[in-house]
Amino acid sequence: LALIERALQDAPFDMFNFFEDCAGKGGPLFGPELFRKFFMKPYKRIIERLNRAGIKSIWVDSDGDCEVLLPLWMEAGVNASWPLEQASGMDPLRLRRRFGKDLVLAGGIDKREIAKGREAIDRELRAKLPPLLDQGGYIPFLDHAIPPDVSYADFQYYIDRKLELMGR
């Protein structure tokens, strides 16, 4: 909280991100009970302070399958999650059905598919972008850093197709 106070004084900002990376492919490193016991109150205190400062966009970044923690993060005041790692099953279409527009989703484009070439890129983007963009509350980008096996040409194609599907 002291660091947040200083940040609020030193620079204007309109969103906050918890960098947790607290999950792997098999789920979180701690369960809901431990989150509620050790994290809920501190999260709420931080988020309440940010909200009082006018910051309403509260994100959590966690790789892996953190879905079981999403309801608790939301209860604490988090309203966005990313990067929705596909290798861990964080399907943005399923998460949208489960949480509706109460949770902004960001990411979820499978980085492994981008490495497979143009047909795979088209398939991946067509499956996710139209339904999620139509509903709103979704920011489309890769589910993690660009892997080294993605060629520059395929990455450029991914960007161009994404922009096209976004109407740009």
Protein Blocks (a to p, Z undefined) as FASTA:
>chain_A
ZZmmmmmmmpccfbdcddfklacfkocfbdfklmmmmmmmmmmmmmmmmmmnopabdcdd
dehjfklmmmmmmmnopabdcehiaknopafklmmmmnommbcceejiafklmmnojklm
mmmmmmmmmmmmmngoiacddfbdcdfklcfklmmmmmmmmmmmnoZZ
